[in-house]
Amino acid sequence: MGERKRSRVKELGLALICVIAVGLSAFSIYSTYQLYQTTSIIYKHPYTVSNESRAMRTRLLDMKGFLLNIIAESSGDLDTVQQLLEKRYAMQYDAIKVITSQYLGPVEDTAQLLAAMQDLEETQAEALPLIIPMNREDTTQYVEEYIYPKYDAVYDALTIIIDFADSKVEGLEHGAANTAVKAIVSAVILTVFLPAYFLFTFWHERKNIREIRYRESLFDVLSANVDEVFLIFDQENSVLEYVSANCQRVLGIPGDAVMDDMQLLAGRVTDEDQTAFAEFIRKPDTKENNSVDIQMRFNSGETRWIKIRSYPVMSGNKILRYIVTLFDQTEEIVKEQALKDALVNAQNANAAKQNFLSRMSHEIRTPMNAIIGMATIAGAYIEDRKRVEDCLEKIGYSSKHLMTLINDVLDMSKIDEGKMLIVHEAFNLESVMESITSIFYPQAVDKGIRFSIPLIDLTDTILIGDALRLNQILINLLSNAIKFTPENGTIRMEIRQIQKKNKHVRLRFTVSDTGIGMSKEFLTRIFRPFEQESAATSQKYGGTGLGMSICKNLVTLMGGTISAASTLGKGSTFTVELGFDTESVAGDELSHNHQALDSLKVLVADDDRDSCIHASLLLKNLGIRSRWVLTGLECVEEVLEAHKTGEEYDVCLIDWKMPDMNGIEVTRRVREFVGPDTTIIIITAYDWTAIEKSAREAGANAFLSKPIFASSLYNTLLTVTGIERTMKRGTTDKKTNSVLTGRRVLLVEDNALNQEIAVELLKMAGMEIDCAGNGQEALEQFLAKGDSYDLILMDVQMPVMDGYQATIAIRQSGHSRAKTIPIVAMTADAFYEDIVKAQAAGMNDHLAKPIDPEKFYQIIESFCATPVSGD
């Protein structure tokens, strides 16, 4: 009975619990339904209104902020602007419909919003035709004054609606919270009979948390010992979830600080990499691994290279997180860059060597061509003393030019300083032109090119400047002209005097050709080193592209200008302007008192007008009457007409090559009409030997080479008219110098050939020579008869005792003249340090080999100025 009663109580208790449970369940269901209803109301009405209003306000601010840009992007197209704005109006009106249908507040609020939006639309529609033609400044002023207030009205209406919706949401949320509390209480009471489940769930959750913390601690230990910083970025919430413990050590930024403000990383990025970094973090939906290399500044002031990688963590097709790593790769980049720099330096060194060799080949071969060519001509005309002398003169000139090039290479002081010295010495422009023609006229003839050097308004040929550098400039320009001008082409080098003032003249050298020409693009870089038109040009014509760069540098050093003009396929023109000083020639060699020349009447025949004018000017300066014609037929007719009237021409200067009739044919016809009384001089470009026989058979009296200078014209006229020649051209012979005659020199030289050359030069000056083969012999001879020597010429590199040792020994000897006797180093050691070393050893001067005879005599004379007493 008792058990049944207890069972009944249990059943009643269980039933009560069940009733209570059912009641609590019903109450929980009812509370949940109320919560659902409240949530539905929030979602369907105030929440929707709030979201739509905020979205509408965002679009409104976007329209306001980019209104000017929308107008500017339309390029003045009203329809385009209206279309863009109408799209945005449509979106706004759709939002207003939603707001109006779901808004729980006063109807006046939505009506005010609609009216403000319509007012904005109408105002903008009326303003667009006015503001689109305006400039940006006027547009901005108009928009701010008339349109932006309309935006503000819409904004204010939206703010009223948002505030009401938010307050409504808050009220409903409060009610929902109360309902939720009731539901929770009922649910807790309902589930008290499930403590085991909750206990199990709690225990399991704690285990999971401990596992996660344990793994995080392991990850912290790992990251603390590596040089790669790890970050975990929550994509959904846009926050950092994790920063590895090594952030401070690797990046110099505390991990907590990065967690609080991710912009700390961006602030460390250098300015030049900000764009790349911004592009990297601007890819939130990238489902592939991504990386970027940037430079970051550290607190120490050092800038280091950081590689950033990102790895997306996916769930289905959605990105939940990004794992980002930052790695300092400065050392790897520095090593890689060092290897690249080493490679570049090696390549540059190799290129420099190749360019140097190419440049030397380009520079040295040109004068060598003249030397070899003149030597060949001299050998062919060995019996013709005058021709051999002319060849030797040109060989000497080219040799000096070649020696200058070698000196520039070997003179370490010039190479170290990166500059070249320009001399200021007197020279004869006629000699420079003879050197030029001797080099290029044979090349032009071999290639079938017409080559001429007209002189225009030239009054001075004795100039003060750097003749070798001028020669080098013209050689480079003419070398290119010869190279790039095809057969039957024309090359013309015009020399024009454009200014003369206060013993200073300015000459313009214009080298033009009818060659392949250059493009306009190449003209902009023609004066850069190693530049050529194309690889095909380089392959076909050769060369290194150094010539124009050399010209540019030399012209600049000489204070001049250089320019180029060209048409592709038609030819090129280079213009160089240089200034030179002039000096009066002692005893003016062209001043004369020969009345026979004054009475001459000369006819000039040349198809080049400038050449005719130049020749006539020279003749006028000599006091000679002249006339010129441009064809062979005109020449014959003019001579015949003068013969008929009794006004005979005394001299005819006839160009060999004229288009209608060559000079030989003109000579033959003139002789037929006027007989032998008129003197005929054939004018030709340099080498007239090929036509000499036929020209003399036709009746020619003499020949005159182009370009025509005053001195050569004067001397030729003196010769052909039978008047004693009063102007003698320079010769390479060194006349006996009274200052050096009888002087005794001790020549110390171990090379037999060099000794022979020096002995001959000294004998030509009338000196007496003793020779020694090494420094020891020189010391012994000086100690034995030092009082008889006026000078010691000392080689440096010698066996037994070199020149430095011998000089020191002589200076330190007890001889009475040990300290005073002049000792001149005569050596092939031509570096600047060699000159310093010679001075340190006690030598008075330095003379570089190969010996320049003129400088050789100047140095000797400078130490032997006091006349020697006769024995």
MOKA-V238372 format. One record per backbone hydrogen bond with DSSP energy under -0.5 kcal/mol. NH is the residue of the N-H (numbers start at 0). CO is the residue of the C=O. If there is no record, write none. Layout:
nh,co
NH,CO
NH,CO
This chain:
nh,co
4,0
5,1
6,2
7,3
8,4
9,5
10,6
11,7
12,8
13,9
14,10
15,11
16,12
17,13
18,14
19,15
20,16
21,17
22,18
23,19
24,20
25,21
26,22
27,23
28,24
29,25
30,26
31,27
32,28
33,29
34,30
35,31
36,32
37,33
38,34
39,35
40,36
41,37
42,38
43,39
44,40
46,41
47,41
47,42
48,44
49,45
50,46
51,47
52,48
53,49
54,50
55,51
56,52
57,53
58,54
59,55
60,56
61,57
62,58
63,59
64,60
65,61
66,63
69,65
70,66
71,67
72,68
73,69
73,70
74,71
75,70
76,73
77,75
80,76
81,77
82,78
83,79
84,80
85,81
86,82
87,83
88,84
89,85
90,86
91,87
92,88
93,89
94,90
95,91
96,92
97,93
98,94
99,95
100,96
101,97
102,98
108,105
109,105
110,106
111,107
112,108
113,109
114,110
115,111
116,112
117,113
118,114
119,115
120,116
121,117
122,118
123,119
124,120
125,121
126,122
127,123
128,124
129,126
130,126
131,127
133,130
138,134
139,135
140,136
141,137
142,138
143,139
144,140
145,141
146,141
146,142
147,142
149,146
150,146
151,147
152,148
153,149
154,150
155,151
156,152
157,153
158,154
159,155
160,156
161,157
162,158
163,159
164,160
165,161
166,162
167,163
168,164
169,165
170,166
171,167
172,168
173,169
174,170
175,171
176,172
177,173
178,174
179,175
180,176
181,177
182,178
183,179
184,180
185,181
186,182
187,183
188,184
189,185
190,186
191,188
193,190
194,191
197,193
198,194
199,195
200,196
201,197
202,198
203,199
204,200
205,201
206,202
207,203
208,204
209,205
210,206
211,207
212,208
213,209
214,210
215,211
216,212
217,213
218,214
219,215
220,216
221,217
222,218
223,219
224,220
224,221
225,222
228,325
230,323
231,241
232,230
232,321
233,231
233,238
234,232
234,319
235,319
237,233
238,233
240,231
241,231
243,229
246,243
247,244
249,245
250,246
251,246
251,247
252,246
257,253
258,254
259,255
260,256
263,260
264,261
265,261
266,262
267,263
267,264
268,264
268,265
269,294
272,269
273,269
273,270
276,272
277,273
278,274
279,275
280,276
281,277
282,279
285,282
289,309
291,307
293,291
293,305
295,303
296,267
297,301
300,297
303,295
305,293
306,326
307,291
307,305
308,324
309,289
310,322
312,320
313,311
314,317
316,314
317,314
319,312
319,317
320,312
321,232
322,310
323,230
323,321
324,308
325,228
326,306
327,226
328,304
328,326
329,304
332,328
333,329
334,330
335,331
336,332
337,333
338,334
339,335
340,336
341,337
342,338
343,339
344,340
345,341
346,342
347,343
348,344
349,345
350,346
351,347
352,348
353,349
354,350
355,351
356,352
357,353
358,354
359,355
360,356
361,357
362,358
363,359
364,360
365,361
366,362
367,363
368,364
369,365
370,366
371,367
372,368
373,369
374,370
375,371
376,372
377,373
378,374
379,375
380,376
381,378
383,380
384,382
387,383
388,384
389,385
390,386
391,387
392,388
393,389
394,390
395,391
396,392
397,393
398,394
399,395
400,396
401,397
402,398
403,399
404,400
405,401
406,402
407,403
408,404
409,405
410,406
411,409
413,410
414,410
415,411
416,412
417,413
418,413
422,420
424,464
426,462
428,426
428,460
430,427
431,427
432,428
433,429
434,430
435,431
436,432
437,433
438,434
438,435
439,435
440,436
442,438
443,439
444,440
445,441
446,442
447,443
447,444
448,443
449,488
450,448
451,490
455,494
458,456
462,426
462,460
463,580
464,424
464,462
466,464
469,465
470,466
471,467
472,468
473,469
474,470
475,471
476,472
477,473
478,474
479,475
480,476
481,477
482,478
483,479
484,480
484,481
485,483
487,447
488,485
490,449
491,511
492,451
493,491
493,509
494,453
495,493
495,507
496,455
497,495
497,505
498,505
500,503
504,579
505,498
506,577
507,495
508,506
508,575
509,493
509,507
510,508
510,573
511,491
511,509
512,571
513,489
515,483
522,518
523,519
523,520
524,521
525,522
527,524
529,544
530,527
530,544
537,533
538,534
539,535
540,536
541,537
549,545
550,546
551,547
552,548
553,549
554,550
555,551
556,552
557,553
558,555
559,554
560,576
562,574
564,572
566,570
568,515
569,566
570,566
572,564
573,510
574,562
575,508
576,560
577,506
579,504
580,463
581,502
582,461
587,584
590,587
594,592
596,593
597,593
598,594
599,596
601,624
602,650
603,626
604,652
605,603
605,628
608,606
611,607
612,608
613,609
614,610
615,611
616,612
617,613
618,614
619,615
620,616
621,617
622,619
623,618
624,599
626,601
628,603
634,630
635,631
636,632
637,633
638,634
639,635
640,636
641,637
642,638
643,639
644,640
645,641
645,642
646,641
647,645
649,600
650,600
651,678
652,602
653,651
653,680
654,604
654,652
655,682
657,655
662,655
665,661
666,662
667,663
668,664
669,665
670,666
671,667
672,668
673,669
674,670
676,673
678,649
680,651
681,679
681,701
682,653
683,681
683,703
685,683
686,684
687,685
690,687
691,687
691,688
692,688
694,690
695,691
696,692
697,693
698,694
698,695
699,694
700,679
701,679
703,681
705,683
708,706
712,708
713,709
714,710
715,711
716,712
717,713
718,714
719,715
720,716
721,718
722,717
727,725
728,726
734,732
737,735
739,736
740,736
741,765
742,739
744,767
745,790
746,744
746,769
747,745
747,792
748,746
748,771
751,749
754,750
755,751
756,752
757,753
758,754
759,755
760,756
761,757
762,758
763,759
764,760
764,761
765,762
766,761
767,742
769,744
771,746
774,798
774,800
777,773
778,774
779,775
780,776
781,777
782,778
783,779
784,780
785,781
787,784
788,785
789,743
790,743
791,821
792,745
793,791
793,823
794,747
794,792
797,795
800,798
802,795
805,801
806,802
807,803
808,804
809,805
810,806
811,807
812,808
812,809
817,814
820,816
821,789
823,791
824,822
824,844
825,793
826,824
826,846
829,827
834,830
835,831
836,832
837,833
838,834
839,835
840,836
841,837
841,838
842,837
843,822
844,822
846,824
848,826
852,850
855,851
856,852
857,853
858,854
859,855
860,856
861,857
862,858
862,859
863,859
863,860
